[in-house]
Amino acid sequence: MTALTTTNRQGFAPATITEAIQFSEMLASSAMVPKAYQGKPQDIMVCVQWGYEIGLAPMQALQNIAVINGKPSVYGDAAMALVQASPVCEDVEEYFEGEGTPNPVAVCVAQRKGRKPVVAKFSVEDAKRAGLWGKQGPWQAYPKRMMQMRARGFALRDAFPDVLKGLITAEEAQDYPDEAKPKQPKDITPRNPLDSIAPPEIPAVISEPAVIEAAFAADQEAETVNALVAEATAADLEIVDIPEVAVPEATDTVAPEQQPENSGEFALLLPGKEEPASVHASLDEWQDAYENMAEKVAMSAKVPARDRMTKLRELKEANEATIKRVDMVKRIRHTANYQKRLKALGAAQ
């Protein structure tokens, strides 16, 4: 095994790439290095190189250089040590203004030889604007210290960029958002509030009025359902093999007065209007026109949701006489759609 070269009394300093690799592997297996570097000889080697470039010995680099959000940074105390050890540093002064007031200010004055002093300030108001004041972690436990580190970092970086080689303080870096986490694109797809409500499940075979009530219990008011079921019971209505909302064929068991009329004129009425919106030759055409009109009312984005609910009710009441002439299954469909629209608008308020 190649021996490591000792360059001074303060510790080891690898002189070749082979020594650097061996040195990094040895430290990576040690419990005395920071956890962020344990088991990562590559990271140790990069950290030691960074330390070499800014003037930190290998062990000092491991203790004072941190990789945060993918970027190397140096702790505030190490940055101060590097600057004060530099021959171009005249003085660095730190203090607080306005202590005891609601808005104390941390001040750092960095004086470079032959230059005007650089003054950096960081106040409580600055921390609040940046969303840092009261943030869980060091800002909550040591707010005064964190303000001091922010002012120090700004002043030292402005006055001694050559000494710090562009590194920012770790205290500042840890407050930046993690760029490695991809931001979720904002979904701008238009949404129909009615899409969030599942359509009612209609059983394949419906032979009893009680089954009709159960199928639509989630979409209708109890009083409306009971009334419809009562009508079906009185007529002794039997409905077999109905896919979704298909219309059943008329049978001999249906009373003549309850069979839908498919000829004549059926007017689609609007609340408060004497003239009908349209006139149709059959109930089927009228039903389609009625559903289209109700959908337009429900989706009128410029009208408040509560007003749209009122308009839907008035539209239903204005056409109640024609709705009663529709066969039983389609009448239930209209009622279910009406209740579904009201629920969607109620949730949108």
C-alpha positions, 0 to 999 in steps of 0.5 A, a space after each residue: 500500500 502506498 504511503 500518504 505524503 505528509 506535507 505539514 504538521 497539521 495533517 495529511 495532504 494527498 500529493 498524487 491522484 492515487 494518494 487522493 483516491 486512497 485518502 478518500 476511500 479511507 475517510 469514507 469508511 470512517 464514522 468521524 467524517 460528516 454523515 453526508 460524506 460517509 460511504 462516498 469517496 467520490 464526494 470526499 475527493 471533490 470536497 477536498 479539491 474545493 478546500 484546496 482551491 479556497 485554502 482549507 486543509 482536507 479535514 477542514 474542507 470536510 467539516 466546512 463545505 456542504 453540498 446543498 441542492 446540488 451546489 457546494 457552499 461553505 459555512 459562515 464561520 469558515 467564510 469569515 476565517 478565509 476572509 480574515 486570513 486573506 492579506 487583502 482583508 482590512 477588517 470585518 465588523 458585525 453588529 445589530 441595529 434597532 435591537 428591542 424594536 419590531 424590526 432589528 437589522 443585522 449589519 456586516 461591514 467588510 473592509 478590503 484594503 484600498 477599497 471603500 467598505 461594503 455594508 450589507 444589512 438583513 432585517 426582520 422585514 427582509 426575512 419575512 419578505 423572503 418567507 424565512 421568518 418563523 420557518 421551521 428549523 434554524 430560523 425558528 430556533 436561532 433567528 438572530 444568528 441566521 440574520 447575522 449569517 445572511 448579512 455576513 454572506 452578502 458582505 463577504 461575497 461582495 467584498 471578497 469574491 476572489 477569496 471565496 471563489 464564488 461559494 455562497 454560505 451554507 446558511 443561505 443555500 439551505 433556504 433556496 428551493 431544491 432545483 432537483 425536484 421537478 415542478 408539476 406543470 399547472 393543469 390548465 385543462 378546462 373542467 366541467 363541474 358535472 364531470 366530478 359527479 359519477 353518473 347513476 348506475 342503472 341495473 340491467 334488469 329493473 322489475 320492481 319500483 323499489 329497485 328504481 328507488 334504490 338505483 337513483 337514491 343517491 341522485 334524487 330527493 327522497 320525496 321526488 323518488 317516492 312520488 315517481 315510484 308510487 306512480 309506477 306502482 299504481 300503473 303496475 309498470 314492468 321494465 325489463 332489460 334496460 341498458 343505461 337510460 334506454 326507453 322501454 317498449 310500451 306493453 299492454 299492461 300500461 294504461 292508455 292514459 299513461 302512454 307517452 304522446 308522440 304526435 302533436 306540438 310540444 313547446 319548450 317554455 322559458 320562465 317569465 317568457 310568453 313565447 316558447 323557446 322552441 316547438 317540437 313535433 314529438 316528445 323525444 325531440 322535446 326531451 332533447 331540447 329540454 336537456 340541452 337548454 338545462 345544460 346551457 343554463 348549468 354551464 353559464 359561467 358568467 352567472 353565479 352558481 346560486 342563480 343558475 340553480 334558481 334558473 334550473 328550478 324555474 325551467 323545470 317548473 315551467 315545463 312540469 306539465 310536459 315532463 309529466 307526459 314523458 314515460 316513466 323511465 325518461 322522467 326519472 332520467 330528467 329528475 336524476 340529471 336535474 339533481 346532478 346539476 344542482 349538486 354540481 352547482 352547490 359544490 361550486 359555490 
